Amino acid sequence: MLDVTLDPRLAAAGEGMPPADKPRHPEKVHKPDQPQLPKPAWIRVKAPGSPQYEATNAIVRQHGLVTVCQEAGCPNIGECWSKRHATFMIMGDTCTRACAFCNVKTGLPRGLDAREPQRIADAVAKLGLAHVVITSVDRDDLADGGAAHFAAVIAAIRAGSPATTVEILTPDFLRKPGALDVVVAARPDVFNHNLETVPSKYLAVRPGARYFHSLRLLQRVKELDGSIFTKSGIMVGLGEERHEVLQVMDDLRSADVDFLTVGQYLQPTRKHHAVMRFVPPDEFASIETQALAKGFLVVSASPLTRSSHHAGDDFTRLKAARQARLGTLVAAQ
């Protein structure tokens, strides 16, 4: 039987399974099933369903929005939505890339919705978010990769909720000259772009991307506006070696990245890349210690760490860490 993942938003709306001729991941249909390791106790989470979770879900649906929490099958959705924290995914629910780890639907996306920035801003205000994370699908079909749309969303949030800080998690804008400049000019508080894995795994895990392009993107953000915090993350459990993870840390620090996240890769379906290993919590603690020693302002490393998990609290930590470091530098002069 074909292993097709149900679009969570369709399920929530009671609209049933996608048509048989339109699988969620058409590029993976004919791939052999991958083995699935049993999940250890430390990776299990409670099923969502609290009243606050339902209230957040209602606001998301009321405004016709897409969240990466649902589309990517995030294990932390119950916890985050119970705190009214949702990560909005702009420019549709269909990605032009076909990464081996990702559960977001792939295919040819629809045109951009000019009303989406205002709907996002309205939802942010209604949820009362002090800090919001905005991400997107890859839009290789657009001349600017969706850069102007990112800028429009940031502007709409600023207009509707001036006190809200904005964190963005962007695609790589590969072969989209000038796109990054447009996004940086909109002045997000945090610019996140995930490397996802170590260079040796890119061909198998992230075939549409280029490791050194992504690294240069993060470095360029700092060159354009040094006041913006930069952030990146990787998954472990994909077959990478420890020395490769350490090298990624060094590469990110060379690009002056402030914040590193490291989490366990979880296999969405049998058609996706297999989990090669479940990394134990004590190993994550060691990774965090080593990353902080390399100079990151903030590090979040745990089995359930995800890019936007506890993003608001982490932003407070980022500001405090930068201030402390600046104070140390001044005192040393």
matplotlib code that plots the C-alpha trace (Angstrom):
import matplotlib.pyplot as plt

x = [0.0, 1.2, 2.4, 0.9, 0.8, -2.5, -2.3, -3.0, -5.0, -7.4, -7.8, -8.6, -11.2, -12.7, -12.0, -10.5, -7.5, -5.9, -7.0, -5.2, -3.6, -2.2, 0.1, 1.6, 5.2, 4.9, 8.7, 8.8, 6.0, 8.2, 11.0, 11.5, 10.2, 12.9, 13.3, 11.8, 13.6, 11.4, 11.3, 13.0, 11.2, 12.9, 11.4, 7.7, 5.3, 1.8, -1.0, -2.3, -5.8, -5.9, -8.5, -5.7, -4.5, -8.0, -8.2, -5.0, -6.2, -9.4, -7.5, -5.2, -8.2, -10.3, -7.6, -7.0, -3.3, -0.8, 1.6, 4.8, 3.7, 1.0, 2.6, 6.0, 4.3, 6.2, 6.3, 6.0, 2.7, 0.7, 3.1, 3.5, -0.1, -1.2, 0.9, -0.7, 2.6, 2.2, 4.9, 3.3, 4.3, 3.8, 3.4, 1.3, 1.6, 3.4, 7.2, 9.2, 12.0, 11.9, 14.1, 14.4, 13.7, 10.7, 7.0, 5.8, 3.9, 5.9, 4.7, 3.9, 2.6, -0.2, 0.4, 1.0, -1.9, -1.6, -3.9, -1.8, 0.5, -2.5, -4.1, -0.8, -0.7, -4.3, -3.6, -0.4, -2.4, -5.3, -2.9, -1.1, 2.3, 5.3, 7.5, 6.5, 8.3, 7.5, 8.8, 7.9, 8.1, 10.8, 9.5, 12.0, 9.2, 9.3, 11.8, 12.8, 12.1, 9.4, 11.7, 9.2, 6.5, 8.6, 9.2, 5.5, 4.6, 7.2, 5.9, 2.3, 3.2, 5.2, 2.2, -0.3, 1.8, 4.7, 5.9, 6.1, 9.6, 9.8, 11.9, 12.1, 13.2, 13.9, 14.8, 18.2, 17.1, 19.4, 20.0, 17.8, 20.2, 19.2, 16.5, 18.4, 18.9, 15.2, 14.5, 17.3, 16.1, 12.8, 14.8, 13.6, 14.9, 16.2, 17.2, 17.2, 18.3, 18.9, 21.9, 19.8, 22.7, 26.5, 27.9, 28.5, 24.8, 23.5, 23.2, 21.0, 19.2, 19.0, 19.7, 18.3, 20.5, 24.2, 26.0, 28.4, 25.7, 23.6, 26.6, 27.4, 23.8, 24.0, 27.4, 25.9, 23.1, 25.7, 27.5, 24.3, 23.0, 25.1, 22.3, 20.2, 20.7, 21.5, 20.5, 20.9, 20.1, 20.9, 19.4, 21.3, 20.6, 21.0, 24.3, 26.6, 29.8, 30.6, 33.6, 31.3, 28.9, 31.8, 33.0, 29.5, 29.8, 33.1, 31.8, 28.8, 30.9, 33.2, 30.0, 29.3, 26.1, 24.8, 22.4, 22.6, 19.8, 20.4, 17.6, 16.8, 15.7, 12.3, 11.2, 7.8, 7.0, 8.7, 9.3, 11.5, 15.2, 15.6, 16.6, 20.1, 20.3, 18.4, 20.9, 20.6, 20.0, 23.5, 25.1, 22.9, 24.1, 27.7, 27.0, 25.5, 28.6, 30.9, 28.9, 28.9, 32.6, 33.0, 31.3, 27.6, 25.6, 22.8, 22.6, 19.5, 20.4, 18.0, 16.1, 12.9, 14.7, 13.2, 13.9, 11.0, 10.6, 10.7, 11.8, 10.4, 12.3, 15.4, 15.2, 15.3, 18.4, 20.0, 19.6, 21.0, 23.9, 24.8, 24.7, 26.8, 29.4, 29.5, 30.0, 32.9, 34.5, 34.2, 35.6, 38.6, 39.5]
y = [0.0, 3.5, 5.3, 8.8, 11.3, 13.2, 16.9, 17.8, 20.9, 18.8, 16.3, 19.1, 20.4, 17.0, 17.0, 13.5, 12.1, 13.7, 12.3, 9.0, 10.5, 13.5, 12.2, 14.6, 13.7, 12.6, 12.4, 9.7, 7.5, 4.9, 5.0, 1.9, 2.1, 3.0, 1.2, 2.9, 2.6, 2.4, 5.8, 5.9, 7.1, 10.6, 11.4, 10.9, 13.8, 14.2, 14.5, 18.0, 18.9, 21.5, 24.4, 26.8, 24.6, 24.5, 28.3, 28.8, 26.4, 28.3, 31.6, 30.0, 28.6, 31.7, 33.7, 31.0, 30.6, 27.8, 26.8, 24.9, 23.3, 21.4, 21.0, 19.6, 17.5, 19.3, 17.2, 20.3, 21.6, 20.6, 22.5, 25.6, 26.0, 25.6, 28.8, 30.5, 30.3, 29.3, 29.6, 30.8, 29.5, 32.0, 31.7, 28.5, 24.9, 23.5, 23.6, 23.5, 21.5, 17.8, 17.4, 13.9, 14.9, 17.2, 16.5, 19.7, 19.0, 19.2, 20.3, 23.4, 26.2, 28.6, 32.3, 34.6, 35.9, 39.6, 39.6, 37.1, 39.7, 41.5, 38.2, 37.2, 40.6, 40.3, 36.8, 38.0, 40.8, 38.4, 35.9, 38.7, 37.5, 39.3, 37.4, 35.7, 33.4, 33.5, 30.8, 29.8, 27.1, 27.3, 29.3, 28.6, 29.5, 33.2, 35.7, 36.8, 33.6, 35.4, 38.0, 40.9, 38.8, 38.3, 42.0, 42.7, 40.3, 41.9, 45.4, 44.4, 42.9, 46.0, 48.2, 46.1, 45.1, 47.5, 45.9, 42.4, 41.2, 39.3, 36.3, 34.9, 31.4, 31.8, 29.6, 30.0, 32.3, 30.2, 32.0, 34.9, 37.9, 40.8, 38.8, 38.8, 42.5, 43.0, 40.8, 42.3, 45.9, 45.0, 44.6, 41.4, 41.0, 37.5, 36.1, 32.3, 30.0, 26.4, 24.4, 21.3, 18.8, 18.4, 19.0, 15.2, 14.6, 17.3, 15.2, 12.7, 14.9, 18.4, 17.9, 21.2, 23.3, 24.1, 24.1, 27.0, 29.1, 28.8, 29.6, 32.7, 33.8, 33.9, 35.7, 38.3, 39.1, 40.3, 42.3, 44.1, 44.8, 43.8, 44.5, 41.6, 38.4, 35.4, 31.8, 28.4, 24.8, 21.3, 17.9, 14.9, 11.2, 11.3, 9.4, 12.3, 12.0, 13.9, 15.7, 16.9, 18.5, 20.3, 21.5, 22.9, 24.8, 26.3, 27.2, 29.0, 30.9, 32.0, 33.4, 35.2, 33.3, 34.1, 31.2, 27.5, 24.9, 21.1, 18.6, 15.0, 14.1, 12.4, 10.4, 11.6, 8.5, 5.4, 7.2, 9.7, 9.4, 6.9, 7.8, 6.3, 6.8, 8.4, 10.6, 10.4, 13.5, 13.5, 13.7, 16.7, 18.3, 17.7, 19.3, 22.4, 22.7, 22.6, 25.0, 27.6, 27.2, 28.0, 31.4, 31.2, 33.6, 31.0, 27.3, 25.0, 21.3, 18.6, 15.7, 17.9, 21.2, 22.8, 26.1, 28.0, 26.1, 28.6, 31.3, 34.1, 33.1, 32.4, 35.9, 37.4, 35.2, 36.4, 40.1, 39.5, 37.4, 40.1, 42.8, 40.8, 40.2, 43.8, 44.7, 42.3, 43.8, 47.3, 46.3, 44.7, 47.8]
z = [0.0, -0.8, 2.3, 1.8, 4.6, 5.1, 4.9, 8.6, 7.7, 5.5, 8.3, 10.7, 8.4, 7.9, 4.2, 4.0, 2.2, -0.8, -4.2, -5.0, -8.0, -6.0, -3.3, -0.9, -2.0, -5.7, -6.0, -3.3, -4.4, -6.2, -3.6, -1.5, 2.1, 4.6, 7.9, 11.0, 14.3, 17.4, 19.2, 22.6, 25.7, 25.6, 22.2, 23.0, 23.5, 24.7, 22.0, 21.6, 22.7, 25.4, 25.3, 24.5, 21.7, 20.2, 20.6, 18.7, 16.0, 15.6, 15.1, 12.5, 10.6, 10.9, 9.1, 6.5, 7.4, 7.0, 9.9, 9.7, 13.0, 11.1, 7.7, 9.0, 11.7, 14.5, 17.7, 19.8, 18.4, 21.5, 23.9, 21.7, 20.7, 24.3, 24.8, 21.7, 19.9, 16.2, 13.5, 10.3, 6.9, 4.1, 0.4, 0.5, 1.6, -1.4, -1.8, -5.0, -3.4, -2.4, 0.6, 1.9, 5.5, 5.1, 5.4, 3.6, 0.4, -2.8, -6.3, -8.3, -5.9, -6.6, -7.1, -4.1, -2.1, -1.7, 1.3, 3.3, 5.0, 6.5, 7.6, 9.3, 11.0, 12.2, 13.6, 15.4, 17.0, 18.0, 19.5, 21.4, 20.4, 21.9, 19.4, 16.2, 13.8, 10.1, 7.7, 4.2, 1.6, -1.0, -4.0, -6.8, -9.2, -8.2, -9.6, -6.1, -4.3, -2.3, -0.8, -1.4, 0.2, 3.3, 3.5, 3.1, 6.0, 8.2, 7.4, 8.1, 11.5, 12.4, 11.5, 13.5, 16.5, 16.8, 20.0, 18.5, 17.6, 14.3, 13.6, 10.0, 8.8, 5.2, 2.2, 0.6, -2.3, -4.5, -7.8, -6.8, -7.0, -4.8, -2.9, 0.4, 0.4, 0.2, 3.2, 5.3, 4.4, 6.1, 9.4, 11.1, 14.6, 13.9, 10.6, 10.6, 7.8, 8.6, 7.2, 8.2, 8.0, 7.4, 4.0, 3.2, 3.6, 1.3, -1.8, 0.0, 2.4, 0.8, -2.9, -4.1, -1.8, -1.6, 1.8, 1.1, -0.5, 2.7, 4.8, 2.7, 3.0, 6.8, 6.6, 4.1, 6.5, 9.1, 6.4, 5.4, 8.9, 11.9, 14.4, 13.1, 15.1, 12.9, 13.6, 12.0, 12.9, 12.0, 12.6, 13.9, 13.5, 9.7, 9.7, 10.3, 12.2, 15.4, 13.8, 11.0, 13.5, 15.1, 11.7, 11.0, 14.3, 13.2, 9.8, 11.3, 13.8, 10.9, 9.4, 12.7, 13.4, 16.9, 17.6, 16.9, 17.2, 17.1, 17.2, 16.5, 13.0, 13.0, 9.9, 8.7, 6.6, 5.4, 2.1, 3.8, 4.8, 7.6, 11.1, 11.4, 15.1, 18.0, 19.8, 23.6, 25.7, 27.3, 23.9, 23.1, 26.4, 25.2, 21.8, 23.6, 25.8, 22.9, 20.8, 23.6, 23.9, 20.2, 20.8, 20.0, 22.1, 22.6, 21.8, 22.0, 21.7, 22.7, 21.0, 20.6, 19.7, 16.6, 15.0, 16.5, 19.8, 22.7, 20.2, 22.3, 25.4, 23.3, 21.8, 25.4, 26.0, 22.8, 23.8, 27.2, 25.9, 23.4, 26.1, 28.4, 25.7, 24.8, 28.5, 28.7, 25.7, 27.0, 30.4, 28.7, 26.8]

ax = plt.figure().add_subplot(projection="3d")
ax.plot(x, y, z, "-o")
ax.set_aspect("equal")
plt.show()
